[in-house]
Each structure stands twice: as structure tokens, then as C-alpha cells.
């Protein structure tokens, strides 16, 4: 089996709000409605736009994260969905779809490498703008799933959590002994020390809670 990730440029209600922002959406399609995970510092304009288009049946919101069940399936509004191309080339879409950086990220599975190549060529010929982010052959199952990747194992951090955690690692906050303090990090980020510590604790909690299950 072969797997590739295509980043496809489009202009939809799920894609446009992520361009030039830290917003990110993961989508599981259920034909009649969509299950969404959304995160980012500008999440409210994104949720407002979703309400005005596909509608929102229910949502669970906390700070800059939300889980949303839509009123209808977004396929009816998305002129760039690629289901018919997948069927024509005997390929499968591996959920969830990811929307970030103004593009739609599709993980695609095929039995033959040529099927992925033909799919790519077909999409290009029909005017799709595609960046191939990864391509690999699946030869050995991992953790009972042949599709498990690092992205699956890692939890979703908000843009601010990633920024604070990355700066903390870069400045040596986790070195022994520590080479910086949360007060110094706060100064660089122009936020309060308490804000930095809150972002670090939330990021650490997400990472450790998820990764500890892979230690056994």
C-alpha cells in the first residue's frame, strides 16, 4: 500500500479563515453532517462563518478550541472536493481532512503507487493546485494500525501553545539546569508570566496525556 498527503489550494468556508492565521480545522464527514475540531486564536470568526453556511447543530467550546457538529454536510458547498477522482483511481481518503495555512490537506491511500501518480496528474489537469507534502510505502503495521503516523500520535496544540512551547525549548527552558525563566519568555512574547505558564501547562498536559499511552 502507498500513502500520500496532498495540500490542495481552494477557497471554501473551512479553508479561507486559516490563511494567514493560526486557525486549524479537522473534519470527519458523515454525509448528512460534519464533525469538526477547530482551534486557533481567531476561532470566533471561523465559527461564525460556519454557522452562516453549513449551520451548527451543537458545539463544545473552551477558550480557543471547539468541537462542532454541523447542520449539513459541507460537500454540498465545496466545489473542490475530490471524491470522484478518488473513486476513478481506486484511492481512499483517510480521515480527517485538515484545513490549515489556506489549504486543504488530504491523506490518500492506494494499493499501487501508480494510482497516486495518476490521481495527482488528473487533479493537475483539472486545474487543482497541489503540493505533495509526503509520500510513503506502507510495509509494516505499527501499533495495530498501518496508518499511524507521528501526526496521529501527537495531540493538537493551539497556535499560541505551539509558539510558547517552541520558544521555551529553543531558549533552554527544559535544559538541566534551566537556561531561561518563564518571566524572560514572557518578555520576549510581550505577555504576562502567568499567560506563558498557563500555555506551557496546557501544552505539557496534552502532550504527556497522549504520549504516555505509547510507552507500554
C-alpha positions in Angstrom: 0.0 0.0 0.0 1.0 3.6 -0.6 0.0 6.8 1.2 0.4 10.4 0.2 -0.6 13.7 1.7 -1.7 16.4 -0.8 -2.1 20.0 0.2 -4.8 21.4 -2.2 -5.4 25.1 -2.5 -9.1 26.0 -2.6 -11.4 28.8 -1.4 -14.1 27.5 0.9 -15.6 28.3 4.3 -13.2 25.9 6.0 -10.1 27.0 4.1 -10.2 30.8 3.9 -10.2 31.6 7.6 -7.0 29.5 8.1 -5.0 31.6 5.6 -2.6 33.9 7.3 -3.7 32.8 10.8 -3.1 30.0 13.3 -6.6 28.5 12.8 -6.8 24.8 12.0 -9.7 22.6 11.3 -10.0 18.8 11.2 -13.1 17.3 9.5 -14.8 13.9 9.7 -17.6 13.7 7.1 -20.8 11.8 8.0 -22.6 12.5 4.7 -25.5 14.3 6.4 -23.3 16.4 8.7 -19.7 17.1 9.6 -17.8 16.6 12.9 -15.2 19.4 13.3 -12.3 20.1 15.6 -11.3 23.7 15.3 -8.5 25.6 17.1 -6.8 29.0 16.8 -6.7 32.4 18.3 -9.3 33.7 15.7 -11.7 30.9 16.2 -14.8 33.0 16.7 -14.9 34.5 13.2 -14.4 31.0 11.9 -17.3 29.5 13.9 -19.5 32.5 12.9 -18.8 31.7 9.2 -19.6 28.0 9.7 -22.9 29.0 11.4 -23.8 31.2 8.4 -23.2 28.5 5.8 -23.5 24.8 6.8 -25.0 25.6 10.2 -24.2 24.4 13.7 -26.3 21.8 15.5 -24.1 21.6 18.6 -20.7 22.8 19.8 -18.5 22.4 22.8 -16.2 25.4 23.2 -13.3 26.1 25.5 -11.0 29.1 25.0 -9.5 28.8 21.5 -10.7 25.3 20.8 -14.1 23.8 19.8 -15.7 20.6 18.7 -18.6 21.2 16.3 -21.4 19.1 14.7 -22.7 20.9 11.6 -26.3 21.0 10.4 -25.4 19.7 6.9 -22.6 18.1 5.0 -20.1 20.5 3.6 -19.7 18.5 0.4 -22.8 20.3 -0.9 -20.9 23.6 -0.6 -17.4 22.5 -1.6 -16.8 22.6 -5.4 -13.3 21.3 -4.9 -14.0 18.0 -3.1 -12.1 15.1 -4.8 -14.3 12.1 -4.1 -15.0 11.4 -7.8 -11.3 11.4 -8.5 -10.5 9.0 -5.7 -13.1 6.5 -7.0 -11.8 6.8 -10.5 -8.3 5.9 -9.4 -9.1 3.3 -6.8 -7.9 5.5 -3.9 -9.2 6.1 -0.4 -9.4 9.3 1.6 -8.0 8.8 5.2 -10.0 11.0 7.6 -9.8 13.6 9.0 -9.4 16.2 6.3 -7.2 19.0 7.7 -7.6 22.7 6.8 -4.6 25.0 7.7 -2.4 27.7 6.1 -5.1 28.3 3.5 -5.0 24.8 2.1 -6.9 21.5 2.4 -4.7 18.6 3.5 -5.8 15.1 2.2 -4.2 11.8 3.3 -4.8 9.4 0.5 -4.3 5.7 0.4 -3.8 3.5 -2.7 -2.9 -0.1 -3.4 -0.5 0.9 -6.2 2.0 3.8 -6.4 0.8 4.4 -10.0 -2.7 5.1 -8.7 -1.4 8.0 -6.6 0.6 9.3 -9.6 -2.4 9.1 -11.9 -4.6 10.8 -9.3 -2.1 13.6 -9.0 -1.9 14.1 -12.7 -5.7 14.1 -13.2 -6.2 16.7 -10.5 -3.5 18.9 -12.0 -5.1 18.7 -15.5 -8.4 19.8 -14.0 -6.8 22.9 -12.5 -6.2 21.9 -8.9 -3.1 23.5 -7.3 -1.4 20.7 -5.3 1.7 20.5 -3.1 2.7 16.9 -2.3 3.7 17.1 1.4 4.6 13.4 1.9 4.6 10.0 0.1 5.5 6.7 1.6 5.1 2.9 1.2 3.3 1.1 4.0 5.1 -2.2 4.6 4.9 -2.9 8.3 1.9 -2.3 10.6 2.5 0.0 13.6 0.6 -0.2 16.9 -2.1 -2.3 15.2 -2.7 0.4 12.6 -0.9 0.6 9.2 -1.9 4.3 9.0 -0.4 5.5 12.3 1.9 8.5 11.8 3.5 11.0 14.2 0.6 13.4 13.4 -1.8 10.8 14.8 0.2 10.3 18.0 0.6 13.9 18.8 -2.2 15.9 20.2 -3.5 19.1 18.6 -1.9 22.2 20.2 -3.2 25.7 19.6 -1.1 28.1 17.7 -0.2 30.1 20.8 0.6 26.9 22.7 3.0 25.8 19.9 4.6 29.2 19.9 5.2 29.3 23.6 6.4 25.7 23.8 8.7 26.1 20.8 10.3 29.2 22.3 10.7 27.5 25.7 12.6 24.6 24.1 14.7 27.0 21.9 15.7 29.1 24.9 16.6 26.1 27.0 13.7 26.2 29.5 13.8 22.4 29.6 17.5 22.1 30.0 19.1 21.0 33.3 19.8 23.4 34.7 17.3 25.7 33.1 18.8 28.4 30.8 15.8 30.8 31.0 12.7 31.6 33.0 9.0 32.0 32.3 9.4 35.7 33.1 12.1 36.0 30.4 9.9 34.1 27.9 7.0 36.4 28.8 9.2 39.4 28.0 10.0 38.1 24.5 6.4 37.3 23.8 5.1 40.5 25.3 2.6 38.7 27.5 2.4 38.1 31.3 4.4 35.4 33.0 1.1 33.8 34.1 0.0 33.6 30.5 3.2 31.8 29.5 3.0 29.4 32.4 -0.7 28.7 31.5 0.2 27.9 27.9 3.1 25.7 28.9 1.0 23.7 31.4 -1.8 23.2 28.9 0.6 22.1 26.2 2.5 19.8 28.5 -0.7 18.2 29.8 -1.9 17.5 26.2 1.4 16.0 25.1 2.0 13.9 28.2 -1.6 12.6 28.4 -1.4 11.4 24.8 2.1 10.1 24.6 2.1 8.1 27.9 -0.2 5.5 26.2 2.6 4.8 23.7 5.1 3.9 26.5 3.6 0.5 27.2 
